[in-house]
Amino acid sequence: MHPQTPQNFWREAVAWRGSITPTVLPYVLAFGVLSTLVVCLGLWMEQQFQRKVALEVAPFEIVGAVLGLLLVLRTNAGYDRWWEARKLWGGIVNQSRNLAITALAYGPQEPEWRRELAHWTAAFPHVARASLRGEELPAEVAALLGEANARRLAAADHMPSYVALKLGKLLGEAVDLGMDRFAFIQADRERALLIDHIGACERILRTPLPRVYAIKVRRFIFLFLTTVPLALLHKVGQEWTIPVVTMLVAYPLISLDQIAVELQSPFSRSTHALTLDQICATIERNVLGLLRGSVDETGVAPYTTDSGAEQQVAS
């Protein structure tokens, strides 16, 4: 995602990639063709019946304002879902870091325990992302946990809960190894919040906006764009400009409708959805960085990942 600055105005004004235009362009062209047919039909009826076929423009001005309001309300509803999802994933970022910091700072110095705790914590966002998208576990999970653990995890009924259970067991082991009870309670609270956040994400995922709202808004758009050529007939100098004007009106209306559709699915792989891949990579990098930092400071024994892809040696 690129920051919005005044210097980006012209580049973003003509941008194709990342815009909604490729998605809505076929619909805009379709309404251009439809408006051409409506104009031709209107002119033919005038010739056949010798009567002027046209509608008043004034009602369309009122209807257009109402339609714009409905589209803005729908877009805001989609953005609310997108923003709530982003705040929840911001919580997953914070809780993952807090869990790792608390566990590594106050937990036992046993190298294998510290490695497992950090790797299972780093795996949680990847698992949550796959669960929300209904995808198979990404390669990052096997690299962090090993192939055997990844297979057992993939077979779980609810993969994020499986990871949280494993983290809970590791924290229980830490108490047996001498971890302070207060530190355990704090770390376990962060672990529980991870499940709270993923549960809230699942609520967004499984509660889409009511379909009847989308049907009514789109039906309204269709009726408006198919009748507006009759309102423009005899109001413009050349009839051939009516399809062009109709497409210019259709572009923002259909774009707002499609933006609402994109925003209401924040966990998909759409260009306009949350950048979950980057967020998960950031969490993994931060948590493993904390583990490496704790190794350097405490001088604990070397550790290796299950896959043998990484090795850190204490200085």
GUNU-50691 format. One line per field, with one value per residue: residue number from 1; residue in one letter; x, y, z of N, C-alpha, C in turn. Coordinates in steps of 0.1 Angstrom, whole numbers, plus 5000, padded with zeros to 4 digits. Example, Ala and Ser with C-alpha at 12.3 -4.5 7.8 and 13.67 -1.06 7.14 Angstrom:
2
resi: c(1,2)
resn: c(a,s)
nu: c(5132,5128)
nv: c(4943,4978)
nw: c(5078,5071)
cau: c(5123,5137)
cav: c(4955,4989)
caw: c(5078,5071)
cu: c(5132,5129)
cv: c(4967,5000)
cw: c(5078,5079)
END
This chain:
315
resi: c(1,2,3,4,5,6,7,8,9,10,11,12,13,14,15,16,17,18,19,20,21,22,23,24,25,26,27,28,29,30,31,32,33,34,35,36,37,38,39,40,41,42,43,44,45,46,47,48,49,50,51,52,53,54,55,56,57,58,59,60,61,62,63,64,65,66,67,68,69,70,71,72,73,74,75,76,77,78,79,80,81,82,83,84,85,86,87,88,89,90,91,92,93,94,95,96,97,98,99,100,101,102,103,104,105,106,107,108,109,110,111,112,113,114,115,116,117,118,119,120,121,122,123,124,125,126,127,128,129,130,131,132,133,134,135,136,137,138,139,140,141,142,143,144,145,146,147,148,149,150,151,152,153,154,155,156,157,158,159,160,161,162,163,164,165,166,167,168,169,170,171,172,173,174,175,176,177,178,179,180,181,182,183,184,185,186,187,188,189,190,191,192,193,194,195,196,197,198,199,200,201,202,203,204,205,206,207,208,209,210,211,212,213,214,215,216,217,218,219,220,221,222,223,224,225,226,227,228,229,230,231,232,233,234,235,236,237,238,239,240,241,242,243,244,245,246,247,248,249,250,251,252,253,254,255,256,257,258,259,260,261,262,263,264,265,266,267,268,269,270,271,272,273,274,275,276,277,278,279,280,281,282,283,284,285,286,287,288,289,290,291,292,293,294,295,296,297,298,299,300,301,302,303,304,305,306,307,308,309,310,311,312,313,314,315)
resn: c(m,h,p,q,t,p,q,n,f,w,r,e,a,v,a,w,r,g,s,i,t,p,t,v,l,p,y,v,l,a,f,g,v,l,s,t,l,v,v,c,l,g,l,w,m,e,q,q,f,q,r,k,v,a,l,e,v,a,p,f,e,i,v,g,a,v,l,g,l,l,l,v,l,r,t,n,a,g,y,d,r,w,w,e,a,r,k,l,w,g,g,i,v,n,q,s,r,n,l,a,i,t,a,l,a,y,g,p,q,e,p,e,w,r,r,e,l,a,h,w,t,a,a,f,p,h,v,a,r,a,s,l,r,g,e,e,l,p,a,e,v,a,a,l,l,g,e,a,n,a,r,r,l,a,a,a,d,h,m,p,s,y,v,a,l,k,l,g,k,l,l,g,e,a,v,d,l,g,m,d,r,f,a,f,i,q,a,d,r,e,r,a,l,l,i,d,h,i,g,a,c,e,r,i,l,r,t,p,l,p,r,v,y,a,i,k,v,r,r,f,i,f,l,f,l,t,t,v,p,l,a,l,l,h,k,v,g,q,e,w,t,i,p,v,v,t,m,l,v,a,y,p,l,i,s,l,d,q,i,a,v,e,l,q,s,p,f,s,r,s,t,h,a,l,t,l,d,q,i,c,a,t,i,e,r,n,v,l,g,l,l,r,g,s,v,d,e,t,g,v,a,p,y,t,t,d,s,g,a,e,q,q,v,a,s)
nu: c(5009,5006,5015,4992,4999,5003,5020,5014,4991,4985,4995,4979,4954,4953,4958,4957,4962,4953,4930,4894,4885,4891,4873,4847,4845,4834,4807,4800,4804,4784,4761,4763,4759,4733,4719,4722,4705,4681,4678,4677,4653,4635,4636,4627,4601,4590,4590,4573,4548,4545,4548,4563,4588,4599,4612,4608,4635,4637,4627,4647,4669,4663,4660,4686,4701,4691,4698,4726,4730,4722,4742,4764,4759,4759,4786,4799,4791,4804,4830,4832,4832,4856,4875,4870,4880,4906,4914,4912,4931,4953,4952,4959,4986,4997,4991,5005,5032,5033,5028,5051,5071,5066,5067,5093,5108,5102,5099,5112,5147,5152,5163,5150,5123,5119,5123,5102,5080,5083,5082,5056,5040,5047,5036,5009,4995,4998,4983,4958,4952,4950,4929,4908,4906,4899,4918,4946,4972,4999,5032,5049,5041,5049,5076,5081,5071,5077,5072,5057,5042,5028,5011,4995,4983,4969,4949,4932,4901,4895,4919,4933,4925,4938,4965,4965,4959,4982,5001,4991,4997,5024,5029,5020,5039,5060,5055,5059,5086,5095,5085,5072,5041,5025,5035,5029,5000,4997,5008,4992,4968,4973,4975,4948,4935,4942,4926,4902,4903,4905,4881,4863,4870,4860,4833,4828,4834,4815,4791,4778,4768,4733,4718,4695,4697,4718,4705,4683,4696,4712,4691,4679,4699,4701,4675,4676,4697,4689,4667,4675,4685,4662,4654,4673,4670,4664,4673,4699,4723,4732,4721,4738,4755,4743,4746,4773,4771,4755,4772,4792,4778,4772,4796,4807,4786,4784,4810,4811,4793,4807,4830,4820,4813,4839,4851,4835,4845,4870,4890,4897,4916,4915,4926,4919,4915,4925,4960,4970,4991,5014,5011,5012,5038,5053,5047,5058,5085,5090,5086,5104,5127,5127,5132,5158,5171,5169,5184,5210,5213,5211,5227,5220,5219,5227,5201,5179,5156,5128,5128,5154,5163,5172,5196,5209,5235,5246,5263)
nv: c(4988,5022,5054,5082,5111,5146,5146,5122,5126,5129,5105,5086,5094,5086,5059,5024,4998,4985,5000,5003,5002,4983,4962,4973,4983,4966,4965,4992,4997,4979,4992,5014,5003,4994,5018,5029,5012,5019,5046,5043,5028,5046,5067,5053,5047,5073,5079,5060,5064,5091,5107,5125,5110,5110,5118,5137,5157,5166,5147,5128,5141,5143,5116,5107,5119,5106,5080,5082,5087,5063,5046,5057,5051,5023,5019,5030,5011,4988,4997,5000,4974,4966,4983,4975,4949,4954,4967,4945,4928,4944,4941,4914,4916,4931,4915,4891,4900,4909,4885,4870,4887,4888,4860,4853,4871,4865,4839,4804,4797,4776,4764,4749,4751,4779,4783,4768,4781,4807,4800,4788,4809,4828,4813,4815,4838,4832,4808,4817,4834,4816,4801,4820,4825,4801,4784,4761,4753,4776,4776,4787,4779,4752,4755,4768,4751,4725,4696,4674,4685,4704,4688,4676,4699,4708,4689,4696,4706,4733,4754,4778,4776,4752,4760,4779,4762,4747,4767,4774,4750,4751,4774,4764,4745,4762,4773,4751,4749,4770,4796,4828,4831,4854,4865,4843,4845,4869,4864,4843,4857,4873,4853,4843,4866,4865,4845,4857,4878,4864,4852,4873,4882,4860,4864,4887,4875,4855,4869,4884,4915,4922,4905,4914,4942,4948,4938,4956,4981,4977,4971,4995,5011,4999,5005,5033,5039,5028,5042,5069,5076,5082,5105,5122,5124,5145,5165,5170,5181,5162,5130,5108,5114,5106,5079,5081,5101,5086,5065,5079,5087,5062,5051,5063,5055,5026,5020,5029,5010,4986,4990,4989,4962,4951,4960,4948,4923,4918,4898,4885,4876,4898,4928,4950,4942,4934,4935,4908,4889,4904,4915,4891,4883,4903,4900,4874,4880,4899,4885,4863,4878,4889,4865,4859,4881,4877,4854,4864,4882,4866,4845,4818,4783,4771,4770,4753,4752,4731,4724,4727,4749,4772,4785,4796,4809,4814,4844)
nw: c(5000,4991,5004,5005,4989,4979,4957,4944,4929,4901,4891,4904,4895,4869,4872,4864,4873,4904,4906,4905,4880,4859,4866,4865,4840,4818,4826,4823,4796,4787,4795,4779,4754,4758,4763,4737,4723,4735,4727,4700,4698,4708,4689,4667,4674,4675,4648,4638,4652,4651,4673,4700,4719,4751,4784,4813,4827,4853,4874,4874,4884,4911,4917,4911,4932,4954,4948,4948,4975,4987,4976,4988,5015,5014,5007,5029,5048,5039,5042,5070,5078,5067,5080,5107,5106,5100,5124,5141,5132,5137,5164,5166,5157,5178,5201,5195,5196,5223,5236,5229,5239,5267,5274,5266,5281,5308,5309,5311,5306,5290,5260,5239,5246,5244,5217,5206,5216,5205,5177,5174,5181,5161,5140,5143,5131,5103,5102,5110,5089,5067,5076,5076,5049,5039,5029,5022,5045,5045,5031,5050,5075,5077,5075,5099,5120,5113,5092,5103,5125,5110,5095,5114,5124,5101,5100,5121,5135,5139,5131,5142,5169,5176,5175,5195,5217,5218,5224,5250,5264,5263,5278,5302,5307,5311,5336,5352,5348,5362,5357,5366,5383,5379,5356,5339,5339,5326,5301,5293,5291,5268,5249,5250,5240,5213,5203,5207,5189,5164,5165,5163,5137,5123,5127,5112,5087,5084,5084,5061,5044,5042,5015,5002,5003,4985,4962,4959,4956,4932,4914,4914,4903,4877,4866,4866,4849,4825,4818,4818,4792,4778,4790,4782,4756,4728,4744,4741,4717,4697,4690,4692,4713,4736,4745,4753,4774,4791,4798,4811,4834,4844,4851,4877,4894,4892,4900,4927,4937,4932,4947,4973,4974,4972,4996,5016,5019,5036,5040,5017,4987,4971,4954,4969,4994,5028,5034,5042,5039,5040,5066,5082,5076,5087,5115,5119,5114,5134,5158,5156,5155,5181,5195,5185,5196,5223,5225,5220,5241,5265,5261,5257,5248,5214,5188,5166,5138,5131,5105,5098,5085,5097,5119,5149,5168,5200,5211)
cau: c(5000,5014,5009,4986,5006,4999,5028,5008,4977,4984,4998,4967,4943,4953,4963,4949,4964,4949,4918,4882,4880,4890,4862,4834,4844,4825,4793,4798,4802,4771,4750,4765,4752,4718,4714,4721,4693,4670,4677,4672,4639,4627,4635,4619,4587,4586,4588,4561,4536,4545,4547,4576,4591,4609,4609,4613,4648,4636,4626,4660,4678,4660,4663,4701,4706,4687,4707,4740,4730,4721,4755,4774,4756,4764,4801,4803,4789,4815,4843,4831,4837,4871,4882,4870,4889,4920,4917,4913,4944,4962,4953,4967,5000,5001,4991,5016,5044,5032,5030,5065,5079,5063,5072,5108,5114,5099,5099,5125,5158,5153,5164,5139,5110,5118,5122,5089,5070,5084,5077,5042,5035,5049,5028,4995,4989,4997,4972,4946,4950,4946,4915,4898,4905,4895,4929,4955,4983,5009,5046,5056,5038,5057,5090,5082,5068,5080,5061,5048,5033,5019,5001,4985,4976,4960,4938,4924,4888,4897,4934,4938,4924,4949,4977,4963,4960,4996,5007,4987,5004,5038,5029,5018,5052,5069,5053,5066,5100,5099,5080,5064,5027,5019,5039,5021,4987,4997,5011,4980,4958,4976,4971,4934,4931,4944,4914,4891,4904,4901,4866,4856,4872,4851,4820,4827,4834,4802,4779,4779,4757,4721,4717,4684,4702,4725,4696,4675,4705,4715,4679,4677,4709,4697,4663,4680,4706,4681,4656,4680,4686,4649,4653,4683,4665,4660,4678,4713,4724,4733,4717,4749,4762,4735,4753,4785,4767,4751,4784,4799,4770,4772,4810,4808,4776,4788,4822,4808,4787,4817,4839,4813,4814,4853,4854,4828,4852,4884,4900,4899,4928,4913,4936,4915,4913,4936,4973,4973,5004,5024,5009,5017,5053,5058,5046,5068,5098,5092,5087,5117,5137,5127,5139,5172,5176,5170,5196,5222,5215,5211,5237,5215,5225,5222,5188,5176,5142,5125,5132,5169,5166,5178,5204,5214,5245,5248,5276)
cav: c(5000,5034,5065,5092,5123,5154,5142,5111,5129,5126,5091,5079,5098,5078,5046,5013,4988,4988,5007,4994,5004,4970,4954,4979,4988,4958,4970,5006,4995,4973,5003,5022,4996,4994,5032,5031,5005,5027,5058,5039,5024,5059,5074,5045,5049,5086,5078,5051,5070,5106,5114,5126,5101,5116,5119,5150,5155,5169,5136,5121,5148,5139,5101,5106,5123,5095,5068,5085,5086,5049,5040,5061,5043,5010,5019,5031,4998,4980,5002,4997,4960,4966,4989,4967,4938,4959,4969,4932,4923,4952,4935,4902,4920,4935,4904,4882,4906,4909,4872,4867,4895,4883,4847,4853,4879,4860,4824,4797,4798,4764,4768,4742,4757,4793,4782,4763,4792,4817,4795,4786,4823,4833,4806,4818,4847,4824,4798,4825,4839,4804,4797,4830,4824,4788,4778,4752,4759,4781,4770,4793,4771,4740,4760,4772,4741,4712,4689,4666,4694,4711,4679,4675,4712,4709,4680,4701,4712,4748,4755,4787,4771,4742,4767,4785,4752,4744,4778,4772,4739,4756,4783,4755,4739,4772,4774,4739,4752,4781,4809,4834,4830,4866,4865,4833,4850,4880,4858,4836,4867,4877,4842,4843,4877,4861,4837,4867,4885,4856,4849,4885,4881,4850,4870,4895,4867,4847,4878,4894,4925,4915,4905,4922,4956,4948,4936,4968,4991,4974,4972,5010,5015,4994,5013,5046,5040,5024,5052,5082,5080,5088,5119,5130,5125,5158,5175,5172,5184,5150,5117,5099,5117,5101,5067,5086,5107,5075,5058,5088,5086,5048,5048,5064,5047,5012,5020,5029,4997,4976,4993,4984,4948,4948,4964,4940,4910,4922,4888,4878,4879,4909,4939,4960,4936,4936,4929,4898,4883,4913,4916,4879,4883,4913,4894,4864,4887,4906,4875,4856,4888,4889,4853,4861,4891,4870,4845,4872,4888,4857,4835,4804,4774,4773,4763,4751,4750,4717,4721,4728,4760,4783,4782,4808,4805,4825,4850)
caw: c(5000,4990,5011,4996,4990,4968,4945,4937,4924,4887,4889,4909,4887,4857,4875,4860,4883,4918,4906,4903,4866,4851,4870,4862,4826,4810,4829,4818,4781,4785,4796,4767,4743,4762,4760,4723,4718,4740,4719,4686,4699,4710,4676,4658,4679,4670,4633,4636,4658,4649,4686,4707,4730,4760,4798,4820,4834,4867,4883,4874,4893,4925,4919,4912,4945,4963,4945,4953,4990,4990,4973,4999,5027,5012,5007,5043,5055,5035,5048,5084,5079,5063,5091,5119,5103,5101,5138,5147,5128,5145,5177,5165,5157,5192,5211,5192,5201,5237,5241,5228,5248,5281,5275,5265,5292,5321,5309,5314,5297,5282,5245,5231,5250,5239,5203,5203,5219,5194,5164,5174,5181,5147,5130,5145,5120,5091,5104,5110,5075,5059,5081,5072,5035,5035,5021,5029,5053,5037,5034,5062,5087,5078,5078,5113,5129,5108,5084,5112,5132,5101,5091,5125,5125,5090,5103,5132,5131,5139,5132,5152,5183,5178,5178,5209,5227,5219,5232,5264,5270,5264,5290,5314,5309,5316,5351,5358,5347,5371,5353,5376,5381,5374,5342,5332,5337,5316,5288,5289,5287,5254,5241,5249,5231,5199,5199,5207,5177,5153,5166,5157,5123,5117,5128,5100,5075,5082,5085,5051,5043,5037,5000,4998,5002,4972,4951,4957,4951,4919,4906,4913,4893,4864,4862,4864,4837,4813,4815,4816,4778,4773,4796,4775,4742,4724,4753,4737,4703,4689,4697,4694,4725,4747,4751,4760,4787,4800,4803,4821,4846,4849,4857,4892,4901,4893,4907,4941,4941,4933,4959,4985,4973,4975,5010,5026,5020,5038,5041,5004,4980,4963,4955,4978,5007,5037,5030,5053,5037,5046,5081,5088,5075,5097,5128,5120,5115,5147,5169,5155,5159,5196,5199,5183,5205,5236,5225,5220,5254,5276,5258,5258,5238,5200,5185,5152,5135,5128,5091,5097,5076,5104,5131,5156,5178,5210,5210)
cu: c(5009,5007,5003,4992,5001,5007,5022,4995,4976,4986,4985,4955,4942,4957,4952,4950,4961,4935,4906,4878,4880,4878,4848,4833,4835,4810,4790,4796,4788,4760,4751,4757,4737,4712,4713,4708,4681,4667,4671,4657,4630,4626,4626,4604,4582,4583,4575,4548,4535,4543,4561,4577,4602,4604,4614,4626,4646,4635,4639,4670,4676,4664,4678,4706,4703,4696,4721,4741,4730,4735,4765,4772,4761,4779,4806,4801,4800,4828,4843,4836,4852,4879,4882,4879,4903,4924,4919,4927,4956,4964,4961,4982,5004,5001,5002,5029,5044,5034,5044,5074,5078,5069,5087,5115,5113,5099,5112,5135,5161,5153,5152,5126,5109,5117,5108,5079,5071,5078,5062,5035,5035,5040,5013,4989,4988,4985,4959,4942,4944,4932,4905,4896,4900,4906,4937,4966,4994,5023,5052,5053,5047,5072,5092,5081,5072,5069,5052,5038,5023,5008,4990,4977,4965,4947,4929,4911,4888,4912,4939,4936,4934,4962,4976,4964,4975,5004,5003,4994,5019,5039,5028,5032,5062,5067,5060,5081,5105,5094,5071,5050,5020,5023,5031,5007,4987,4999,4999,4969,4960,4972,4956,4929,4933,4932,4902,4891,4900,4887,4858,4858,4862,4836,4818,4826,4821,4790,4780,4767,4745,4720,4706,4688,4709,4715,4688,4684,4708,4703,4677,4687,4705,4685,4667,4688,4699,4671,4662,4683,4673,4648,4663,4679,4659,4665,4693,4713,4724,4729,4728,4757,4755,4742,4766,4782,4763,4762,4792,4791,4771,4786,4811,4798,4780,4801,4820,4801,4797,4827,4833,4814,4829,4855,4847,4835,4867,4894,4903,4913,4926,4923,4932,4912,4925,4949,4977,4986,5015,5023,5015,5032,5059,5058,5057,5082,5101,5094,5100,5128,5138,5135,5154,5179,5178,5182,5209,5224,5217,5222,5233,5221,5220,5209,5187,5161,5140,5129,5147,5173,5173,5185,5210,5223,5247,5262,5284)
cv: c(5012,5046,5075,5105,5132,5151,5130,5113,5124,5111,5083,5082,5090,5063,5035,5002,4993,4996,4997,4994,4991,4961,4960,4983,4979,4962,4983,5005,4989,4983,5012,5016,4996,5008,5035,5024,5013,5039,5054,5035,5037,5066,5066,5047,5063,5086,5070,5058,5085,5113,5114,5117,5106,5117,5132,5147,5157,5157,5128,5128,5144,5124,5099,5109,5112,5083,5070,5083,5071,5042,5044,5053,5029,5009,5021,5019,4989,4984,5000,4983,4959,4971,4981,4955,4942,4962,4955,4926,4931,4946,4922,4905,4923,4923,4893,4888,4906,4895,4867,4874,4890,4869,4846,4861,4872,4844,4817,4799,4786,4767,4762,4748,4771,4792,4778,4774,4803,4813,4793,4800,4829,4826,4810,4827,4840,4815,4806,4830,4828,4800,4807,4829,4811,4781,4768,4759,4764,4775,4775,4785,4759,4744,4763,4760,4727,4705,4681,4675,4701,4701,4677,4688,4713,4700,4685,4707,4727,4751,4765,4783,4760,4749,4773,4774,4748,4755,4777,4761,4744,4765,4775,4749,4749,4774,4762,4741,4764,4795,4815,4834,4842,4868,4855,4839,4861,4874,4850,4845,4871,4865,4841,4854,4873,4853,4847,4874,4877,4853,4861,4886,4871,4855,4879,4886,4860,4856,4888,4904,4918,4916,4913,4937,4957,4947,4949,4979,4989,4975,4987,5015,5012,5003,5027,5048,5036,5034,5066,5086,5087,5103,5128,5132,5138,5169,5178,5175,5172,5138,5108,5101,5111,5089,5071,5092,5096,5068,5066,5088,5072,5045,5051,5056,5032,5011,5020,5016,4987,4978,4988,4969,4944,4950,4954,4926,4913,4911,4880,4882,4891,4920,4949,4955,4939,4929,4919,4891,4891,4914,4903,4878,4892,4907,4883,4870,4893,4895,4867,4866,4889,4876,4854,4871,4885,4861,4853,4878,4878,4846,4821,4796,4776,4765,4762,4749,4735,4714,4722,4740,4771,4779,4795,4803,4817,4831,4847)
cw: c(5000,4997,5001,4999,4978,4955,4937,4930,4910,4884,4893,4901,4874,4859,4870,4870,4897,4918,4903,4888,4858,4854,4865,4847,4817,4813,4823,4803,4778,4786,4785,4755,4746,4759,4745,4717,4723,4731,4705,4687,4701,4697,4666,4661,4674,4656,4631,4640,4657,4663,4693,4719,4739,4774,4803,4827,4849,4877,4884,4883,4908,4927,4919,4925,4955,4961,4950,4968,4994,4987,4984,5012,5026,5013,5021,5051,5052,5042,5063,5087,5077,5075,5104,5117,5105,5116,5145,5144,5134,5159,5177,5164,5171,5202,5208,5197,5216,5243,5240,5238,5263,5283,5275,5276,5306,5321,5312,5303,5289,5267,5237,5234,5244,5224,5199,5205,5209,5181,5163,5174,5167,5137,5132,5134,5107,5091,5103,5096,5066,5063,5076,5057,5030,5026,5029,5036,5044,5040,5046,5074,5088,5081,5093,5123,5125,5101,5093,5119,5122,5096,5102,5126,5114,5092,5114,5127,5130,5142,5142,5166,5186,5182,5192,5220,5229,5227,5247,5271,5272,5276,5303,5317,5315,5331,5358,5358,5355,5367,5364,5373,5375,5359,5333,5329,5326,5302,5283,5285,5272,5245,5239,5240,5216,5195,5199,5194,5165,5153,5160,5142,5116,5118,5115,5087,5073,5083,5074,5051,5037,5021,4995,4995,4988,4960,4948,4951,4936,4909,4904,4902,4879,4858,4858,4851,4824,4809,4813,4802,4773,4779,4788,4760,4739,4734,4750,4722,4694,4696,4700,4707,4738,4753,4758,4774,4796,4806,4814,4834,4852,4856,4872,4899,4903,4901,4922,4946,4942,4944,4972,4985,4977,4990,5020,5027,5023,5039,5028,4999,4970,4965,4966,4992,5016,5032,5041,5051,5043,5061,5088,5087,5085,5111,5129,5122,5129,5158,5168,5158,5174,5201,5197,5192,5219,5237,5226,5234,5265,5274,5260,5247,5224,5198,5170,5150,5131,5114,5088,5088,5083,5116,5136,5167,5188,5209,5223)
END
